[in-house]
């Protein structure tokens, strides 16, 4: 059956001499893997450029249920992500976020709210300038809502600790180390309340951004079994210094 889908590229690996296997998150079938034949061939060396991390694609698949590797009939960009592809920092952030998504999204089922969140967020990141250095924090903080472990935000202002194990804010410091201190918790609350196109209104220092992303990755690891190490995090830390 030929099926038209929209897809987000999470990861690709070499397959054989000239082909690649691409792991996708799709609007109709959740996570899927496809084989792209000849993607690395000399005459078709541009084909592989379609499948960069977080690429947004319109595709036609020869779809067959329960098949491990779907086959592509046609693929082209929904929108070209010129900002992400031309900016080395955005490119590195996209590599990092794609790896996180590759490790934490596993369901082979449609989830329209999650797909729309990813699609809209990626397109926004491609064009924003102000607040771009906070985007990965905003993205991961709000992605928790779709993955099922979003912290319940406090109703009143105050100095709150976030217990990473329970995902709850409290004025009492947790006795273990899996926690965010009140300053980082306040930044997290701001990120979760601020629309993505208004991140320029927030100010978080480089040091605090690095601490916050480390705590967010701890949070993900606690709530997603088998997530493992995010290897591109080292690249991200080098980019943001």
Order of alpha helices (4+ residues) and beta strands (2+ residues): beta-beta-beta-beta-beta-alpha-alpha-alpha-alpha-beta-beta-beta-alpha-alpha-alpha
